[in-house]
Amino acid sequence: MFDGEFGKELRKVYLAYEILSEADLQAFAWMLICDFVKEHGSAQKFKVLNKPYFKDLRIHPDIAIFRKEKPWVLVELKESRRLTERSAQKEWDRLILAKKNACGQRRVI
């Protein structure tokens, strides 16, 4: 799970008590993703937003990655040792519904 650089960095700051809440996790994950996009010269293609609001869909994903002005990846983070199957299914259903509703729309925010 934490084999890549992203996971290693998250684990390092978590163990150093720099991540104390889900908001800390979200902010640090957003920073790592932004740094990755910049390092790989993709800042012109991708835009990373922290807790955007999609008015038409009425959702607040934790992180949204846009490609060519369209949402490409929506991320919902959870801070807990174990994520229950029920909670995971609820978040999955929300994101799938958002994806279905976003298809065909020109701009969602």
SULLIN-V388178 format. One record per pair of residues at least 24 apart in sequence whose C-alpha atoms are under 10 Angstrom apart, sorted by the first residue. I is the first residue (numbers start at 1). J is the second residue. Records with the same first field share a line. If there is no record, write none. Layout:
I=J, J
This chain:
5=32
6=32, 33, 36
7=32
19=79
20=79
21=78, 79, 80
22=62, 77, 78, 79, 80
23=51, 62, 77, 78, 79
24=79
25=62, 77, 78, 79
26=50, 51, 62, 63, 75, 76, 77, 78, 79
27=51, 62, 63
29=62, 63, 77
30=62, 63, 64, 65, 75
33=63, 65
34=65
42=67
43=67
44=68
45=69
46=70, 71, 72
47=71, 72
48=73, 74
49=74
50=75
51=75, 76
52=109
53=108, 109
54=98, 102, 107, 108, 109
55=108, 109
56=98, 101, 102, 105, 107, 108, 109
57=97, 98, 99, 100, 101, 102, 108, 109
58=98, 108, 109
59=94, 95, 98
61=91, 94, 95, 98
69=106, 107, 108, 109
70=102, 103, 105, 106, 107, 108, 109
71=99, 102, 103, 107, 108, 109
72=99
73=99
74=98, 99
